[in-house]
């Protein structure tokens, strides 16, 4: 299938201009007021029933056709990251310290493009287009659920799409099983007795205990987790002492990090093991350790039925050369899981083409590839017709 047949040239120009406008005006999680206004206005103009306010800045556009009783949700995220853009593009961020470094501007644009196309396509049932705030670690999906999303919008299946640099342009990878890991935070504070650096025997050294812990905690995955079960434990922050007082052994050391897993059992195992190592090291040094493990985002695990729909949609809209049924999972997280753990879900990857230097997600030189827009729009429309086709 030729790319130019996927979308009219004038429509592609409109959507490209929209995407670059969103890129120029990035907004952080729960601050997507301008973006939400644009989304809501375009949905209303297209004839959608629009609901605002779930999750603060979330927008839901609802379209019902025919007498079908099946309902599905299609989700796009809207938020940017707290980063300073270095692309030098003509449409680079005009908001200091904020940029669309993960392509959510493209996700929002593609789902809006699909929304406007769906108005003229035949189907029977209900489609809820979910424009979600605060995907980047601030809990936007959970906030929408807490605000009653599933009570107000009961659905039978959930679909999400994320761009993927390095995957061939316009290819949709729809894979059964784990796609993204759980994303959890852990904190340990070692509390000892501070002392003069020249007289360590007069105190209880929390700093050396913390160093011992750091050596142990990174061995959990290598020596405790089944090697056939993917997992990550990383210490990412440490606070201790004062470089203006290098003769003082501090009383307390604070360490924090992340833990990732694809299964409930391994997630539980990591929580227990990190705490056990912290408490064990502390006991060996005769000090205390305060430990907390915060479960933030569940893993994204695709269900067979919606994956089959996603694959059929890719075949129908894009052709066999642009459908992949295998692709390696990622240890990144995405709170699409808040939808996909409550109803059967499929989270797919959309190829952005060859990865440019520093073109990966969360990089100051990242930019969404606008050539992906027609493929994303076509795939979204095909999902609806596969799910609700007449």
C-alpha positions as a Markdown table, in Angstrom:
| # | Residue | x | y | z |
|---|---|---|---|---|
| 1 | Unk | 0.0 | 0.0 | 0.0 |
| 2 | Unk | 1.4 | 3.4 | -1.0 |
| 3 | Unk | 1.8 | 5.9 | 1.9 |
| 4 | Unk | 0.1 | 8.7 | -0.1 |
| 5 | Unk | -3.1 | 6.6 | -0.3 |
| 6 | Unk | -3.4 | 6.6 | 3.5 |
| 7 | Unk | -4.5 | 10.2 | 4.0 |
| 8 | Unk | -5.3 | 13.2 | 1.8 |
| 9 | Unk | -2.4 | 15.6 | 1.3 |
| 10 | Unk | -4.3 | 18.6 | 2.6 |
| 11 | Unk | -5.2 | 16.6 | 5.7 |
| 12 | Unk | -1.7 | 15.5 | 6.3 |
| 13 | Unk | -0.5 | 19.2 | 6.1 |
| 14 | Unk | -3.2 | 20.1 | 8.7 |
| 15 | Unk | -2.1 | 17.3 | 11.0 |
| 16 | Unk | 1.6 | 18.1 | 10.6 |
| 17 | Unk | 1.0 | 21.7 | 11.4 |
| 18 | Unk | -1.0 | 20.6 | 14.5 |
| 19 | Unk | 1.7 | 18.3 | 15.7 |
| 20 | Unk | 4.4 | 21.0 | 15.3 |
| 21 | Unk | 2.2 | 23.5 | 17.1 |
| 22 | Unk | 1.8 | 21.1 | 20.0 |
| 23 | Unk | 5.6 | 20.5 | 20.0 |
| 24 | Unk | 6.2 | 24.2 | 20.1 |
| 25 | Unk | 3.9 | 24.5 | 23.2 |
| 26 | Unk | 4.7 | 21.6 | 25.5 |
| 27 | Unk | 2.9 | 21.2 | 28.9 |
| 28 | Unk | 3.9 | 19.0 | 31.8 |
| 29 | Unk | 1.6 | 16.4 | 33.4 |
| 30 | Unk | -1.7 | 17.8 | 34.8 |
| 31 | Unk | -0.8 | 21.2 | 33.2 |
| 32 | Unk | -2.0 | 20.3 | 29.7 |
| 33 | Unk | -4.6 | 23.1 | 29.6 |
| 34 | Unk | -3.8 | 24.5 | 26.2 |
| 35 | Unk | -3.5 | 21.0 | 24.7 |
| 36 | Unk | -6.7 | 19.9 | 26.2 |
| 37 | Unk | -8.5 | 23.0 | 24.8 |
| 38 | Unk | -7.3 | 22.2 | 21.3 |
| 39 | Unk | -8.3 | 18.5 | 21.6 |
| 40 | Unk | -11.7 | 19.3 | 23.0 |
| 41 | Unk | -12.4 | 22.0 | 20.3 |
| 42 | Unk | -11.4 | 19.7 | 17.4 |
| 43 | Unk | -13.5 | 16.8 | 18.8 |
| 44 | Unk | -16.5 | 19.1 | 19.3 |
| 45 | Unk | -16.2 | 20.4 | 15.8 |
| 46 | Unk | -16.1 | 16.9 | 14.5 |
| 47 | Unk | -19.4 | 16.1 | 16.3 |
| 48 | Unk | -18.1 | 14.1 | 19.3 |
| 49 | Unk | -19.6 | 14.2 | 22.8 |
| 50 | Unk | -16.8 | 15.7 | 24.8 |
| 51 | Unk | -16.2 | 15.1 | 28.5 |
| 52 | Unk | -13.5 | 17.1 | 30.3 |
| 53 | Unk | -12.0 | 17.0 | 33.8 |
| 54 | Unk | -11.3 | 13.4 | 34.4 |
| 55 | Unk | -7.7 | 13.3 | 35.8 |
| 56 | Unk | -7.8 | 17.1 | 35.9 |
| 57 | Unk | -6.9 | 17.9 | 32.3 |
| 58 | Unk | -8.1 | 14.7 | 30.6 |
| 59 | Unk | -10.4 | 14.8 | 27.6 |
| 60 | Unk | -12.7 | 12.0 | 26.4 |
| 61 | Unk | -14.4 | 12.1 | 23.0 |
| 62 | Unk | -17.3 | 9.7 | 22.5 |
| 63 | Unk | -18.7 | 8.7 | 19.2 |
| 64 | Unk | -21.7 | 6.3 | 18.9 |
| 65 | Unk | -23.0 | 4.7 | 15.7 |
| 66 | Unk | -25.6 | 2.0 | 14.9 |
| 67 | Unk | -27.1 | -0.3 | 17.5 |
| 68 | Unk | -23.9 | -2.2 | 18.5 |
| 69 | Unk | -23.5 | -2.6 | 22.2 |
| 70 | Unk | -19.7 | -3.1 | 22.2 |
| 71 | Unk | -17.5 | -0.2 | 23.4 |
| 72 | Unk | -13.8 | 0.3 | 23.1 |
| 73 | Unk | -11.3 | 3.0 | 24.2 |
| 74 | Unk | -8.4 | 4.4 | 22.2 |
| 75 | Unk | -5.8 | 6.2 | 24.2 |
| 76 | Unk | -3.2 | 8.9 | 23.5 |
| 77 | Unk | -1.1 | 10.7 | 26.0 |
| 78 | Unk | -0.7 | 14.5 | 25.9 |
| 79 | Unk | 2.1 | 15.5 | 28.4 |
| 80 | Unk | 5.6 | 16.6 | 27.8 |
| 81 | Unk | 8.8 | 16.2 | 29.9 |
| 82 | Unk | 10.8 | 18.5 | 32.1 |
| 83 | Unk | 13.7 | 18.8 | 29.8 |
| 84 | Unk | 15.4 | 21.6 | 27.8 |
| 85 | Unk | 15.1 | 21.0 | 24.1 |
| 86 | Unk | 18.3 | 21.1 | 22.0 |
| 87 | Unk | 17.0 | 20.3 | 18.5 |
| 88 | Unk | 17.2 | 23.8 | 17.0 |
| 89 | Unk | 14.1 | 23.1 | 15.0 |
| 90 | Unk | 12.0 | 26.0 | 13.7 |
| 91 | Unk | 9.1 | 24.6 | 15.9 |
| 92 | Unk | 11.2 | 23.8 | 18.9 |
| 93 | Unk | 9.8 | 24.3 | 22.4 |
| 94 | Unk | 9.0 | 27.9 | 23.4 |
| 95 | Unk | 8.6 | 26.9 | 27.1 |
| 96 | Unk | 12.0 | 26.8 | 28.9 |
| 97 | Unk | 12.7 | 23.5 | 30.6 |
| 98 | Unk | 9.8 | 21.7 | 28.9 |
| 99 | Unk | 9.8 | 19.6 | 25.7 |
| 100 | Unk | 8.0 | 16.8 | 23.9 |
| 101 | Unk | 10.8 | 14.3 | 24.1 |
| 102 | Unk | 8.7 | 11.2 | 23.9 |
| 103 | Unk | 6.4 | 11.9 | 21.0 |
| 104 | Unk | 3.1 | 12.5 | 22.9 |
| 105 | Unk | 2.5 | 15.5 | 20.6 |
| 106 | Unk | 2.5 | 12.9 | 17.7 |
| 107 | Unk | 0.3 | 10.5 | 19.6 |
| 108 | Unk | -2.3 | 13.3 | 20.3 |
| 109 | Unk | -2.2 | 14.4 | 16.7 |
| 110 | Unk | -2.7 | 10.9 | 15.2 |
| 111 | Unk | -5.6 | 10.1 | 17.5 |
| 112 | Unk | -7.2 | 13.4 | 16.6 |
| 113 | Unk | -6.7 | 12.7 | 12.9 |
| 114 | Unk | -8.4 | 9.3 | 13.4 |
| 115 | Unk | -11.2 | 11.0 | 15.4 |
| 116 | Unk | -12.0 | 13.2 | 12.4 |
| 117 | Unk | -11.8 | 10.4 | 9.9 |
| 118 | Unk | -14.0 | 8.0 | 12.0 |
| 119 | Unk | -17.0 | 10.3 | 11.7 |
| 120 | Unk | -17.3 | 9.3 | 8.0 |
| 121 | Unk | -16.5 | 5.6 | 8.5 |
| 122 | Unk | -19.1 | 2.8 | 9.1 |
| 123 | Unk | -19.2 | 1.0 | 12.4 |
| 124 | Unk | -21.7 | -0.1 | 15.0 |
| 125 | Unk | -20.9 | 0.5 | 18.6 |
| 126 | Unk | -19.2 | 3.1 | 20.8 |
| 127 | Unk | -15.7 | 4.5 | 20.7 |
| 128 | Unk | -14.2 | 6.5 | 23.5 |
| 129 | Unk | -11.1 | 8.5 | 22.5 |
| 130 | Unk | -9.1 | 9.0 | 25.7 |
| 131 | Unk | -6.6 | 11.9 | 25.7 |
| 132 | Unk | -4.8 | 11.2 | 28.9 |
| 133 | Unk | -2.7 | 13.7 | 31.0 |
| 134 | Unk | 0.4 | 13.0 | 32.9 |
| 135 | Unk | 1.7 | 9.7 | 31.5 |
| 136 | Unk | 5.3 | 10.6 | 32.3 |
| 137 | Unk | 5.4 | 9.3 | 35.9 |
| 138 | Unk | 2.7 | 11.6 | 37.4 |
| 139 | Unk | -0.1 | 9.1 | 37.4 |
| 140 | Unk | -2.6 | 10.5 | 34.9 |
| 141 | Unk | -4.3 | 7.2 | 34.0 |
| 142 | Unk | -4.7 | 6.3 | 37.6 |
| 143 | Unk | -6.2 | 9.8 | 38.2 |
| 144 | Unk | -8.7 | 9.3 | 35.4 |
| 145 | Unk | -9.7 | 5.9 | 36.9 |
| 146 | Unk | -10.1 | 7.4 | 40.3 |
| 147 | Unk | -12.3 | 10.0 | 38.9 |
| 148 | Unk | -14.7 | 7.3 | 37.6 |
| 149 | Unk | -13.6 | 6.7 | 34.1 |
| 150 | Unk | -14.8 | 3.1 | 34.0 |
| 151 | Unk | -18.1 | 3.9 | 35.7 |
| 152 | Unk | -18.8 | 6.7 | 33.2 |
| 153 | Unk | -17.3 | 4.9 | 30.2 |
| 154 | Unk | -17.6 | 1.1 | 30.5 |
| 155 | Unk | -15.6 | -0.5 | 27.7 |
| 156 | Unk | -14.8 | -4.0 | 26.5 |
| 157 | Unk | -11.3 | -3.4 | 25.3 |
| 158 | Unk | -8.5 | -0.8 | 25.4 |
| 159 | Unk | -5.9 | 0.1 | 22.8 |
| 160 | Unk | -2.8 | 2.2 | 23.0 |
| 161 | Unk | -0.1 | 3.2 | 20.5 |
| 162 | Unk | 3.5 | 4.5 | 21.1 |
| 163 | Unk | 6.1 | 5.6 | 18.6 |
| 164 | Unk | 9.3 | 3.6 | 18.3 |
| 165 | Unk | 12.5 | 5.0 | 16.8 |
| 166 | Unk | 14.5 | 2.3 | 15.1 |
| 167 | Unk | 11.5 | 0.3 | 14.0 |
| 168 | Unk | 10.9 | 0.6 | 10.3 |
| 169 | Unk | 8.7 | 3.6 | 9.3 |
| 170 | Unk | 5.0 | 2.9 | 9.5 |
| 171 | Unk | 5.4 | -0.6 | 10.8 |
| 172 | Unk | 3.0 | -1.6 | 13.6 |
| 173 | Unk | 4.3 | -4.2 | 16.1 |
| 174 | Unk | 1.4 | -5.9 | 17.9 |
| 175 | Unk | 2.6 | -8.6 | 20.3 |
| 176 | Unk | 0.9 | -10.9 | 22.7 |
| 177 | Unk | 2.1 | -10.9 | 26.3 |
| 178 | Unk | 4.4 | -8.5 | 28.3 |
| 179 | Unk | 5.3 | -5.3 | 26.5 |
| 180 | Unk | 6.3 | -2.9 | 29.3 |
| 181 | Unk | 7.5 | -3.5 | 32.8 |
| 182 | Unk | 6.1 | -2.3 | 36.1 |
| 183 | Unk | 7.6 | 0.9 | 37.3 |
| 184 | Unk | 8.1 | 1.2 | 41.0 |
| 185 | Unk | 10.1 | 3.4 | 43.4 |
| 186 | Unk | 12.0 | 2.4 | 46.5 |
| 187 | Unk | 13.7 | 4.4 | 49.2 |
| 188 | Unk | 16.1 | 3.4 | 52.0 |
| 189 | Unk | 17.4 | 5.7 | 54.7 |
| 190 | Unk | 20.2 | 4.4 | 56.8 |
| 191 | Unk | 20.3 | 6.1 | 60.2 |
| 192 | Unk | 23.5 | 5.8 | 62.2 |
| 193 | Unk | 25.4 | 8.0 | 64.7 |
| 194 | Unk | 27.4 | 10.8 | 63.2 |
| 195 | Unk | 31.0 | 11.3 | 64.2 |
| 196 | Unk | 34.2 | 13.0 | 63.5 |
| 197 | Unk | 35.8 | 11.6 | 60.4 |
| 198 | Unk | 39.0 | 11.0 | 62.3 |
| 199 | Unk | 37.2 | 9.0 | 65.0 |
| 200 | Unk | 34.8 | 6.7 | 63.2 |
| 201 | Unk | 34.8 | 4.3 | 66.2 |
| 202 | Unk | 32.8 | 6.9 | 68.2 |
| 203 | Unk | 29.8 | 6.7 | 65.8 |
| 204 | Unk | 27.8 | 4.2 | 63.8 |
| 205 | Unk | 28.7 | 4.7 | 60.1 |
| 206 | Unk | 25.6 | 4.9 | 57.9 |
| 207 | Unk | 27.7 | 5.9 | 54.9 |
| 208 | Unk | 29.8 | 2.7 | 54.8 |
| 209 | Unk | 26.6 | 0.7 | 55.4 |
| 210 | Unk | 25.0 | 2.5 | 52.4 |
| 211 | Unk | 28.0 | 1.6 | 50.2 |
| 212 | Unk | 27.7 | -2.0 | 51.3 |
| 213 | Unk | 24.0 | -2.0 | 50.4 |
| 214 | Unk | 24.7 | -0.6 | 47.0 |
| 215 | Unk | 27.0 | -3.5 | 46.3 |
| 216 | Unk | 24.3 | -5.9 | 47.3 |
| 217 | Unk | 21.2 | -4.5 | 45.9 |
| 218 | Unk | 22.4 | -4.7 | 42.3 |
| 219 | Unk | 23.0 | -8.4 | 42.8 |
| 220 | Unk | 19.4 | -9.2 | 43.5 |
| 221 | Unk | 18.5 | -9.6 | 39.8 |
| 222 | Unk | 21.6 | -11.6 | 39.1 |
| 223 | Unk | 21.5 | -13.9 | 42.0 |
| 224 | Unk | 17.9 | -14.1 | 43.3 |
| 225 | Unk | 15.5 | -13.7 | 40.4 |
| 226 | Unk | 14.9 | -16.5 | 38.0 |
| 227 | Unk | 17.2 | -15.8 | 35.0 |
| 228 | Unk | 14.3 | -16.5 | 32.6 |
| 229 | Unk | 12.3 | -13.7 | 34.3 |
| 230 | Unk | 13.3 | -10.2 | 33.2 |
| 231 | Unk | 13.8 | -7.7 | 36.0 |
| 232 | Unk | 15.7 | -4.5 | 36.9 |
| 233 | Unk | 16.8 | -3.0 | 40.2 |
| 234 | Unk | 18.7 | 0.3 | 39.9 |
| 235 | Unk | 19.8 | 2.8 | 42.6 |
| 236 | Unk | 19.4 | 6.2 | 41.0 |
| 237 | Unk | 19.9 | 8.8 | 43.8 |
| 238 | Unk | 21.9 | 9.2 | 47.0 |
| 239 | Unk | 22.0 | 12.0 | 49.6 |
| 240 | Unk | 24.6 | 12.1 | 52.3 |
| 241 | Unk | 27.1 | 14.4 | 54.0 |
| 242 | Unk | 28.4 | 17.9 | 53.1 |
| 243 | Unk | 31.3 | 18.6 | 50.8 |
| 244 | Unk | 32.0 | 21.7 | 53.1 |
| 245 | Unk | 32.5 | 19.4 | 56.0 |
| 246 | Unk | 34.7 | 16.6 | 54.8 |
| 247 | Unk | 35.7 | 15.6 | 58.4 |
| 248 | Unk | 32.2 | 14.7 | 59.4 |
| 249 | Unk | 30.7 | 11.2 | 58.9 |
| 250 | Unk | 27.0 | 11.9 | 58.4 |
| 251 | Unk | 24.3 | 10.6 | 60.6 |
| 252 | Unk | 22.0 | 9.5 | 57.8 |
| 253 | Unk | 22.2 | 8.4 | 54.1 |
| 254 | Unk | 19.2 | 8.4 | 51.8 |
| 255 | Unk | 19.2 | 6.2 | 48.7 |
| 256 | Unk | 16.4 | 5.8 | 46.1 |
| 257 | Unk | 15.9 | 3.9 | 42.9 |
| 258 | Unk | 13.6 | 2.0 | 40.6 |
| 259 | Unk | 12.5 | -1.6 | 40.2 |
| 260 | Unk | 11.0 | -3.1 | 37.1 |
| 261 | Unk | 9.3 | -6.5 | 36.4 |
| 262 | Unk | 6.9 | -8.1 | 34.0 |
| 263 | Unk | 5.1 | -10.4 | 36.5 |
| 264 | Unk | 3.3 | -10.0 | 39.8 |
| 265 | Unk | 5.5 | -12.7 | 41.4 |
| 266 | Unk | 8.8 | -11.0 | 40.5 |
| 267 | Unk | 7.5 | -7.6 | 41.4 |
| 268 | Unk | 6.7 | -9.0 | 44.9 |
| 269 | Unk | 10.1 | -10.6 | 45.0 |
| 270 | Unk | 11.9 | -7.3 | 44.3 |
| 271 | Unk | 10.0 | -5.5 | 46.9 |
| 272 | Unk | 10.9 | -8.1 | 49.6 |
| 273 | Unk | 14.5 | -8.5 | 48.5 |
| 274 | Unk | 15.4 | -4.8 | 48.5 |
| 275 | Unk | 14.0 | -4.4 | 52.0 |
| 276 | Unk | 15.7 | -7.5 | 53.3 |
| 277 | Unk | 19.1 | -6.4 | 52.0 |
| 278 | Unk | 18.7 | -2.9 | 53.5 |
| 279 | Unk | 17.6 | -4.3 | 56.9 |
| 280 | Unk | 20.4 | -6.9 | 56.9 |
| 281 | Unk | 23.1 | -4.5 | 56.1 |
| 282 | Unk | 21.8 | -2.1 | 58.7 |
| 283 | Unk | 21.7 | -4.8 | 61.4 |
| 284 | Unk | 25.3 | -5.8 | 60.5 |
| 285 | Unk | 26.5 | -2.2 | 61.2 |
| 286 | Unk | 24.3 | -1.8 | 64.3 |
| 287 | Unk | 22.2 | 1.0 | 62.7 |
| 288 | Unk | 18.6 | 1.4 | 61.6 |
| 289 | Unk | 17.1 | 1.3 | 58.0 |
| 290 | Unk | 13.8 | 2.9 | 57.0 |
| 291 | Unk | 12.5 | 1.2 | 53.9 |
| 292 | Unk | 9.6 | 2.0 | 51.6 |
| 293 | Unk | 8.5 | 0.5 | 48.2 |
| 294 | Unk | 6.0 | 2.5 | 46.2 |
| 295 | Unk | 4.0 | 0.7 | 43.5 |
| 296 | Unk | 3.5 | 3.2 | 40.7 |
| 297 | Unk | 2.6 | 1.5 | 37.4 |
| 298 | Unk | 1.7 | -2.1 | 36.8 |
| 299 | Unk | 3.2 | -3.9 | 33.8 |
| 300 | Unk | 1.6 | -3.7 | 30.4 |
| 301 | Unk | 0.7 | -7.2 | 29.4 |
| 302 | Unk | -1.2 | -7.5 | 26.1 |
| 303 | Unk | -4.2 | -9.8 | 25.9 |
| 304 | Unk | -4.6 | -12.2 | 22.9 |
| 305 | Unk | -8.0 | -11.0 | 21.6 |
| 306 | Unk | -7.2 | -7.3 | 21.2 |
| 307 | Unk | -3.7 | -8.1 | 19.9 |
| 308 | Unk | -5.4 | -10.2 | 17.1 |
| 309 | Unk | -7.6 | -7.2 | 16.3 |
| 310 | Unk | -4.5 | -4.9 | 16.3 |
| 311 | Unk | -2.7 | -7.2 | 13.9 |
| 312 | Unk | -5.7 | -7.5 | 11.6 |
| 313 | Unk | -6.0 | -3.7 | 11.6 |
| 314 | Unk | -2.3 | -3.3 | 10.6 |
| 315 | Unk | -2.7 | -5.8 | 7.8 |
| 316 | Unk | -5.9 | -4.2 | 6.5 |
| 317 | Unk | -4.7 | -0.6 | 6.8 |
| 318 | Unk | -1.0 | -0.9 | 6.1 |
| 319 | Unk | -0.4 | -4.2 | 4.4 |
| 320 | Unk | 1.6 | -7.3 | 5.4 |
| 321 | Unk | 5.0 | -5.7 | 5.1 |
| 322 | Unk | 4.0 | -3.2 | 7.8 |
| 323 | Unk | 2.8 | -5.7 | 10.5 |
| 324 | Unk | 5.0 | -7.4 | 13.1 |
| 325 | Unk | 3.8 | -10.0 | 15.5 |
| 326 | Unk | 7.1 | -10.1 | 17.4 |
| 327 | Unk | 9.1 | -7.3 | 19.0 |
| 328 | Unk | 11.2 | -7.3 | 22.1 |
| 329 | Unk | 9.5 | -5.9 | 25.3 |
| 330 | Unk | 10.8 | -2.8 | 27.0 |
| 331 | Unk | 11.7 | -2.3 | 30.6 |
| 332 | Unk | 10.3 | 1.2 | 30.4 |
| 333 | Unk | 6.8 | 1.7 | 31.9 |
| 334 | Unk | 3.5 | 3.3 | 30.7 |
| 335 | Unk | 0.4 | 3.8 | 32.8 |
| 336 | Unk | -1.7 | 2.6 | 29.9 |
| 337 | Unk | -1.5 | -0.4 | 32.2 |
| 338 | Unk | -4.2 | 1.3 | 34.4 |
| 339 | Unk | -6.6 | 0.7 | 31.5 |
| 340 | Unk | -5.2 | -2.6 | 30.2 |
| 341 | Unk | -5.3 | -4.3 | 33.6 |
| 342 | Unk | -9.0 | -3.6 | 34.0 |
| 343 | Unk | -10.1 | -4.7 | 30.5 |
| 344 | Unk | -8.3 | -6.7 | 27.8 |
| 345 | Unk | -5.8 | -4.4 | 26.2 |
| 346 | Unk | -3.3 | -4.1 | 23.3 |
| 347 | Unk | -0.4 | -1.7 | 23.4 |
| 348 | Unk | 1.4 | -1.5 | 20.0 |
| 349 | Unk | 4.5 | 0.2 | 18.7 |
| 350 | Unk | 4.5 | 2.4 | 15.6 |
| 351 | Unk | 7.8 | 2.5 | 13.7 |
| 352 | Unk | 9.4 | 6.0 | 13.2 |
| 353 | Unk | 12.2 | 4.7 | 10.9 |
| 354 | Unk | 15.9 | 4.6 | 11.3 |
| 355 | Unk | 17.0 | 6.1 | 14.6 |
| 356 | Unk | 18.9 | 9.4 | 14.2 |
| 357 | Unk | 21.8 | 10.3 | 16.4 |
| 358 | Unk | 20.4 | 11.0 | 19.9 |
| 359 | Unk | 16.9 | 10.3 | 18.5 |
| 360 | Unk | 15.8 | 8.0 | 21.2 |
| 361 | Unk | 13.0 | 8.8 | 23.7 |
| 362 | Unk | 13.7 | 11.2 | 26.5 |
| 363 | Unk | 16.7 | 12.8 | 24.7 |
| 364 | Unk | 17.1 | 16.6 | 24.3 |
| 365 | Unk | 17.4 | 16.1 | 20.5 |
| 366 | Unk | 14.4 | 13.9 | 20.1 |
| 367 | Unk | 11.6 | 14.8 | 17.6 |
| 368 | Unk | 8.6 | 12.8 | 16.4 |
| 369 | Unk | 8.7 | 11.8 | 12.8 |
| 370 | Unk | 5.7 | 13.4 | 11.0 |
| 371 | Unk | 6.0 | 10.8 | 8.3 |
| 372 | Unk | 4.4 | 8.4 | 10.8 |
| 373 | Unk | 1.1 | 10.4 | 11.0 |
| 374 | Unk | -0.7 | 8.7 | 8.1 |
| 375 | Unk | 0.2 | 5.2 | 9.3 |
| 376 | Unk | -1.0 | 5.9 | 12.9 |
| 377 | Unk | -4.3 | 7.5 | 11.7 |
| 378 | Unk | -5.0 | 4.6 | 9.3 |
| 379 | Unk | -4.2 | 2.0 | 12.0 |
| 380 | Unk | -6.5 | 3.7 | 14.5 |
| 381 | Unk | -9.4 | 3.8 | 12.0 |
| 382 | Unk | -8.8 | 0.1 | 11.1 |
| 383 | Unk | -8.9 | -0.9 | 14.8 |
| 384 | Unk | -12.4 | 0.6 | 15.1 |
| 385 | Unk | -13.6 | -1.1 | 12.0 |
| 386 | Unk | -12.1 | -4.5 | 13.0 |
| 387 | Unk | -13.7 | -4.2 | 16.5 |
| 388 | Unk | -17.0 | -2.6 | 15.5 |
| 389 | Unk | -17.3 | -3.2 | 11.8 |
| 390 | Unk | -20.7 | -3.6 | 10.3 |
